[in-house]
Amino acid sequence: MDQFVTVGEEERNEIRRRTGYQKIVDTCAQAQRDDLEWLWVDTCCIDKKSSSELSEAINSMYEWYHLAKQCYVYLHDTVGDTLTHWDESMAIPKWFSRGWTLQELVAPNVVQFFDQNWECIGDREQHASILNHITRVPTETLKIGFGGPRPSVAQIMSWAADRTTTREEDRAYSLLELLGVQMPMLYGEGKNAFRRLQLEIIRKSNDQSIFAWGWSKKTGLSDSFLADDPSWFRDCSSVISLAPDEFI
């Protein structure tokens, strides 16, 4: 908010007219109604011009969401409680197609959904069945997070299969904390970010489901044991990782 403090009145008025500004104001109002003293919004609480701050935020965001008392999800393209009555003929809110929002959905203990008028339309646990259908995230995970059996690497990758990010590298970076790994951010590396992510997982984990992405006409033939991007794991939502003593 330093930018807001140092600009002139005309520029302040221009900032006030921005959609993002109003969302922050409305978020603050909801936090006040919930008697919350502190609020964190990624769009204004990370200095993206600072590579060190951005890297720290990316590698810490999952924990921040997990420790939050509650997380607000603002569905700007939704009016009323469409989640309760959602079916495949209806458009999916864009929030569910973004790469970074996957950890926002899974990490917090409490997630509340709001429509474009800031009317509360339920929470994650209440809509777990529909959310499972939309996101592939298991109902149990939506209800209790990673407190139960931890999903396999392939399963987590499948949740991100159809999600998009503005920058190609963020398809990998947005999965770091969900997969329990950390690595440097190297914007400009393109698809190599996802390759580095897989190599880091292999180095730190014995979960061999990372090799279960398989082959399809869409992926085509590959000369590597690594997948090109999360979409190659699209059909892996049921792939589980077994401990040696669980084999029959």
TORLUMTI-869956 format. One record per residue (C-alpha): x, y, z; residue in one letter. Coordinates in steps of 0.05 Angstrom, whole numbers. Example, Ala and Ser with C-alpha at 12.3 -4.5 7.8 and 13.67 -1.06 7.14 Angstrom:
2
       xx       yy       zz   r
      246      -90      156   a
      273      -21      143   s
***
This chain:
248
       xx       yy       zz   r
        0        0        0   m
       61       47        0   d
       44       64      -72   q
      -24       89      -51   f
        7      133        4   v
       57      167      -41   t
       14      184     -103   v
      -28      246     -114   g
     -103      251     -106   e
     -118      240     -180   e
      -77      177     -180   e
     -110      154     -115   r
     -178      161     -147   n
     -154      120     -207   e
     -130       65     -159   i
     -196       66     -123   r
     -232       52     -188   r
     -192      -11     -201   r
     -228      -77     -191   t
     -171     -105     -149   g
     -174      -46     -101   y
     -248      -57      -88   q
     -236     -131      -76   k
     -185     -114      -22   i
     -233      -64       11   v
     -289     -115       11   d
     -242     -168       39   t
     -223     -122       96   c
     -296     -110      110   a
     -309     -185      114   q
     -249     -195      160   a
     -277     -141      206   q
     -344     -177      208   r
     -307     -241      228   d
     -268     -203      282   d
     -201     -217      248   l
     -146     -168      265   e
      -99     -186      208   w
     -109     -199      134   l
      -61     -224       80   w
      -77     -216        5   v
      -26     -241      -45   d
      -40     -187      -96   t
      -16     -131      -51   c
       25     -165        4   c
       81     -191      -40   i
      131     -144      -73   d
      138     -180     -139   k
      194     -133     -160   k
      237     -165     -106   s
      261     -233     -128   s
      281     -253      -58   s
      213     -234      -28   e
      176     -269      -85   l
      218     -332      -75   s
      206     -331        0   e
      131     -322      -10   a
      126     -378      -60   i
      163     -426      -14   n
      123     -405       47   s
       53     -393       20   m
       27     -463       35   y
       46     -457      108   e
       16     -387      112   w
      -50     -412       85   y
      -48     -473      131   h
      -37     -430      193   l
      -91     -379      174   a
     -153     -379      217   k
     -194     -380      153   q
     -186     -367       79   c
     -234     -327       36   y
     -246     -348      -37   v
     -279     -292      -78   y
     -313     -320     -140   l
     -321     -257     -182   h
     -359     -293     -237   d
     -410     -326     -192   t
     -478     -300     -168   v
     -513     -338     -113   g
     -498     -408      -88   d
     -484     -441     -155   t
     -437     -492     -122   l
     -495     -527      -87   t
     -533     -534     -153   h
     -473     -541     -200   w
     -474     -591     -256   d
     -431     -604     -317   e
     -474     -560     -362   s
     -453     -499     -321   m
     -389     -459     -329   a
     -336     -472     -276   i
     -316     -409     -237   p
     -248     -386     -264   k
     -217     -390     -195   w
     -216     -466     -202   f
     -176     -463     -267   s
     -117     -423     -239   r
      -53     -458     -219   g
      -39     -418     -155   w
     -108     -429     -126   t
      -98     -504     -117   l
      -58     -494      -53   q
     -108     -440      -32   e
     -162     -494      -36   l
     -123     -550        0   v
      -77     -517       51   a
     -124     -477       97   p
     -163     -510      153   n
     -225     -468      136   v
     -243     -442       66   v
     -304     -399       56   q
     -332     -383      -13   f
     -364     -316      -32   f
     -400     -295      -95   d
     -389     -230     -132   q
     -434     -193      -83   n
     -394     -219      -23   w
     -450     -264       -1   e
     -423     -326       33   c
     -443     -388       -7   i
     -415     -442       38   g
     -348     -472       57   d
     -301     -525       30   r
     -327     -581       74   e
     -399     -566       57   q
     -385     -569      -18   h
     -333     -625      -15   a
     -371     -672      -62   s
     -380     -620     -117   i
     -309     -594     -108   l
     -283     -665     -116   n
     -319     -669     -183   h
     -292     -602     -206   i
     -220     -608     -181   t
     -205     -683     -175   r
     -182     -670     -103   v
     -209     -728      -60   p
     -267     -711      -14   t
     -228     -734       47   e
     -171     -686       30   t
     -221     -630       21   l
     -250     -644       90   k
     -187     -656      131   i
     -129     -634       87   g
      -66     -676       88   f
      -81     -700      158   g
     -103     -767      131   g
      -65     -812       82   p
      -20     -767       40   r
      -39     -767      -34   p
       13     -793      -82   s
       56     -747     -125   v
       17     -770     -186   a
      -50     -753     -153   q
      -27     -683     -135   i
       -1     -672     -205   m
      -69     -694     -233   s
     -104     -640     -193   w
      -62     -589     -231   a
      -70     -621     -299   a
     -120     -571     -327   d
      -99     -510     -288   r
      -65     -452     -321   t
      -16     -397     -300   t
        4     -332     -333   t
       77     -352     -332   r
       96     -421     -356   e
      144     -432     -298   e
       89     -422     -247   d
       57     -488     -268   r
      115     -519     -230   a
      127     -466     -177   y
       55     -468     -154   s
       62     -542     -136   l
      126     -536      -94   l
       95     -535      -25   e
       39     -584      -42   l
       94     -634      -61   l
      138     -617       -2   g
      198     -591      -40   v
      234     -525      -48   q
      277     -500     -104   m
      301     -433     -132   p
      255     -392     -177   m
      287     -381     -246   l
      236     -343     -287   y
      254     -349     -360   g
      270     -423     -357   e
      203     -443     -387   g
      185     -517     -386   k
      251     -534     -352   n
      219     -512     -287   a
      174     -573     -288   f
      232     -618     -304   r
      272     -589     -245   r
      211     -599     -200   l
      207     -673     -218   q
      282     -683     -208   l
      277     -651     -140   e
      219     -696     -121   i
      258     -757     -143   i
      318     -734     -102   r
      277     -724      -38   k
      222     -777      -44   s
      215     -851      -58   n
      145     -842      -86   d
      151     -877     -153   q
       82     -854     -175   s
      119     -795     -207   i
      135     -843     -264   f
       62     -864     -273   a
       40     -810     -321   w
       35     -860     -377   g
       25     -847     -452   w
      -33     -820     -492   s
      -45     -793     -562   k
      -44     -724     -532   k
       24     -731     -498   t
       54     -767     -557   g
      119     -806     -554   l
      172     -783     -506   s
      246     -798     -500   d
      247     -781     -426   s
      221     -814     -363   f
      198     -745     -340   l
      132     -713     -360   a
      130     -647     -399   d
       78     -614     -355   d
       23     -631     -304   p
      -28     -646     -359   s
        9     -712     -372   w
      -17     -735     -303   f
      -90     -720     -320   r
     -112     -793     -313   d
      -73     -806     -248   c
     -124     -784     -197   s
     -131     -856     -171   s
      -57     -873     -171   v
      -36     -886      -99   i
       33     -897      -69   s
       41     -960      -26   l
       93     -973       27   a
      133    -1039       18   p
       94    -1074       73   d
       28    -1058       38   e
       43    -1099      -24   f
        6    -1165      -28   i
***
